[in-house]
Amino acid sequence: MANVATLPPRAPVFALAPELRLHQSKLDGQIVVNSREVARVFLRDDHQQLIRHIMWSIWNDPMQPNYHDEFQQRPDGTVDITSHGLLSALSHWGFEYEETERHREFTDAWNDVVFAKVREIEAKTGRNIMAEGIKKFFPGLRMLKRDAYGELRECCQDCSEPVPAGPQLHDELWATVAPPGTDGFLCFDCVERRLGRRLTQADLKRCPFNAGWIEFGADVSALQFARGRRLLPEA
């Protein structure tokens, strides 16, 4: 790996974690950080959990093609991560890390950078691009609250609590509890409340989002997608 002192200036994301040892990718010359280094600094050396999260992201690349270059797999089982990829790797989408103080400091610092840029643009143009983006891409987003871990979450449409969304139902069944055009999402308990009964395996789509609620056999990526979700009965 190249000496950090000889590398080009750090990207804004990497600049928030100067203790990270960076190197230049032999694949395309990008400045990257290895997954073991990220686990060391942010996740108490929990490299396996980080890799599971990254594999889930790679698995879902077709759903988010703009992020295809975030991760570069290496023959030794580690992954080189770009500056954009670092944000994805440390996110909580689908995974609940045992968050460290350094992890939270990094996340808060990045949020400060983003909000400062938004305020700067708003002062110059009068437009709040963050609010416009949320309205455009998440038209059903109605309420945000902090959960028990301090994470900002969208709230369930029915109970207004900042809890994770419930599982994805087969389209025909979902239409019986949420008519077309319904905004927002429902949590697990509120889905069952609208149904008037407990959910079963037969109600659920076999898709990555439902991993943890349904049995995926030996598919480790799927099984680790949502640690802590309860498996449903067959009937």
C-alpha positions in Angstrom: 0.0 0.0 0.0 1.2 3.5 -0.8 2.4 5.8 2.0 -0.5 8.0 3.0 1.8 11.1 2.8 2.3 10.5 -0.9 -1.4 10.3 -1.7 -3.5 13.1 -3.2 -5.6 15.3 -0.9 -8.3 13.4 0.9 -12.0 13.4 -0.2 -14.3 15.3 2.3 -15.5 12.0 3.7 -12.1 10.6 4.4 -11.0 14.0 5.8 -13.5 13.3 8.7 -11.5 10.3 9.7 -7.8 11.2 9.4 -6.7 8.2 11.4 -7.8 5.9 8.5 -4.8 4.4 6.6 -5.6 4.9 2.9 -4.0 3.5 -0.2 -4.3 3.8 -3.9 -6.3 1.1 -5.7 -4.3 -1.0 -8.1 -7.6 -1.6 -10.0 -8.4 2.0 -11.0 -6.2 4.4 -9.1 -8.9 5.6 -6.7 -8.0 6.5 -3.1 -9.6 3.7 -1.0 -9.6 2.3 2.5 -9.6 -1.4 3.3 -12.5 -3.0 5.1 -10.2 -4.3 7.9 -9.1 -0.7 8.6 -12.7 0.5 8.7 -13.6 -2.3 11.2 -10.6 -1.4 13.3 -11.4 2.3 13.6 -15.2 2.3 13.7 -16.5 -1.2 14.6 -14.3 -2.7 17.3 -12.7 -4.9 14.7 -16.0 -6.6 13.8 -14.8 -7.2 10.2 -17.2 -10.1 9.6 -20.3 -8.0 10.3 -18.9 -5.2 8.1 -18.3 -7.7 5.2 -21.9 -9.0 5.6 -23.2 -5.5 5.3 -21.1 -4.8 2.2 -22.1 -8.1 0.6 -25.7 -7.1 1.1 -25.0 -3.8 -0.6 -23.3 -5.5 -3.5 -26.1 -8.0 -3.8 -28.5 -5.2 -4.3 -26.4 -3.2 -6.8 -29.0 -3.6 -9.6 -31.4 -1.7 -7.3 -28.9 1.2 -7.0 -26.6 1.3 -10.1 -25.1 4.7 -9.1 -23.2 3.0 -6.3 -21.6 0.2 -8.3 -18.1 1.5 -7.8 -18.2 1.9 -4.0 -16.6 -1.5 -3.2 -13.8 -3.5 -4.8 -13.5 -7.1 -3.6 -10.0 -8.4 -3.0 -8.7 -12.0 -3.2 -7.9 -12.1 0.5 -11.6 -11.7 1.5 -11.4 -8.0 2.3 -12.9 -5.1 0.4 -11.4 -1.8 -0.7 -13.9 1.0 -0.1 -14.1 4.4 -1.8 -15.0 7.6 0.1 -18.7 7.3 -1.1 -18.6 3.6 -0.2 -17.5 4.4 3.4 -20.8 6.2 4.0 -22.7 3.1 2.7 -20.5 0.7 4.7 -21.2 2.6 8.0 -24.9 3.1 7.4 -27.6 1.2 9.3 -29.7 0.3 6.3 -30.6 -3.3 6.9 -28.0 -3.8 9.6 -27.7 -2.8 13.2 -24.1 -2.4 14.2 -23.0 -2.2 17.8 -22.3 1.5 17.3 -19.1 2.9 18.8 -18.4 6.4 20.0 -16.1 7.0 17.0 -18.8 5.7 14.6 -21.3 8.1 16.0 -18.8 11.0 15.9 -18.1 10.3 12.2 -21.8 10.2 11.4 -22.6 13.4 13.2 -19.6 15.1 11.6 -20.8 14.1 8.1 -24.3 15.3 8.9 -22.9 18.6 9.9 -21.0 18.9 6.6 -24.2 18.1 4.6 -26.4 20.5 6.5 -23.8 23.3 6.3 -23.7 22.9 2.5 -27.5 22.9 2.4 -27.6 26.1 4.4 -25.0 27.7 2.2 -26.9 26.9 -1.0 -30.2 28.1 0.6 -28.6 31.4 1.6 -27.5 31.9 -2.0 -30.5 30.7 -3.9 -33.4 30.6 -1.4 -33.9 26.9 -2.1 -33.6 24.1 0.4 -32.4 21.3 -1.8 -32.6 18.7 1.0 -36.3 19.4 1.5 -36.9 19.4 -2.2 -35.0 16.1 -2.6 -37.0 14.4 0.2 -40.3 15.6 -1.3 -39.2 14.3 -4.8 -37.8 10.9 -3.8 -39.9 10.2 -0.7 -43.3 11.7 -1.4 -44.9 9.7 1.4 -42.4 10.8 4.0 -44.6 12.5 6.6 -42.9 12.4 10.0 -39.4 11.8 11.3 -38.5 11.0 14.9 -35.4 9.7 16.7 -35.6 6.1 17.8 -34.2 4.6 21.0 -30.7 4.6 19.5 -30.8 8.3 18.5 -31.2 7.4 14.8 -33.6 9.6 12.7 -36.3 7.3 11.3 -39.5 7.7 9.3 -42.5 6.9 11.4 -45.2 4.3 10.9 -48.3 5.7 9.3 -50.6 4.3 11.9 -48.8 4.3 15.3 -46.5 7.3 14.4 -43.6 5.6 16.1 -40.0 5.6 14.6 -39.8 1.9 14.1 -38.6 -0.3 11.2 -41.0 -1.0 8.3 -42.8 -4.3 8.4 -42.2 -7.1 5.9 -43.1 -6.9 2.2 -46.4 -8.7 1.5 -47.6 -10.2 -1.7 -49.1 -7.4 -3.8 -52.7 -8.8 -3.6 -52.6 -9.0 0.2 -50.9 -5.6 0.6 -53.8 -4.1 -1.5 -56.2 -5.3 1.1 -54.6 -3.3 3.9 -53.1 -0.3 1.9 -55.2 0.9 -1.0 -53.3 2.2 -4.1 -51.7 5.6 -3.5 -51.3 5.0 0.3 -48.4 7.1 1.6 -45.8 6.1 4.1 -45.2 2.6 5.5 -46.6 0.3 8.2 -44.6 -1.3 11.0 -44.9 -5.0 11.7 -47.5 -4.7 14.5 -49.6 -2.3 12.5 -49.6 -4.6 9.4 -51.0 -7.4 11.6 -53.5 -5.0 13.2 -54.9 -4.0 9.8 -55.0 -7.6 8.7 -56.8 -8.6 11.9 -54.5 -11.6 12.3 -50.9 -12.8 12.6 -48.7 -12.8 9.6 -47.4 -16.2 8.2 -44.7 -17.2 5.8 -47.3 -17.6 3.0 -48.1 -13.8 3.2 -44.5 -12.7 2.5 -42.6 -12.1 -0.7 -39.3 -14.0 -1.0 -37.0 -11.0 -1.4 -33.9 -9.6 0.3 -35.9 -7.1 2.4 -37.8 -10.0 4.1 -34.6 -11.9 5.1 -34.8 -12.6 8.8 -38.6 -13.0 8.6 -38.4 -16.0 6.2 -36.0 -18.9 6.0 -33.3 -18.5 3.4 -31.4 -21.7 4.1 -27.6 -21.3 3.7 -27.8 -17.8 2.1 -25.6 -15.9 4.7 -26.1 -12.5 3.1 -29.9 -12.9 3.3 -29.9 -14.3 6.8 -27.8 -11.4 8.1 -29.8 -8.7 6.4 -32.0 -8.0 9.4 -30.6 -9.5 12.5 -33.2 -9.7 15.3 -36.3 -10.0 13.1 -38.6 -12.9 14.1 -39.1 -15.9 11.8 -42.8 -16.3 11.1 -44.8 -19.5 11.4 -45.5 -21.5 8.3 -49.3 -21.2 8.8 
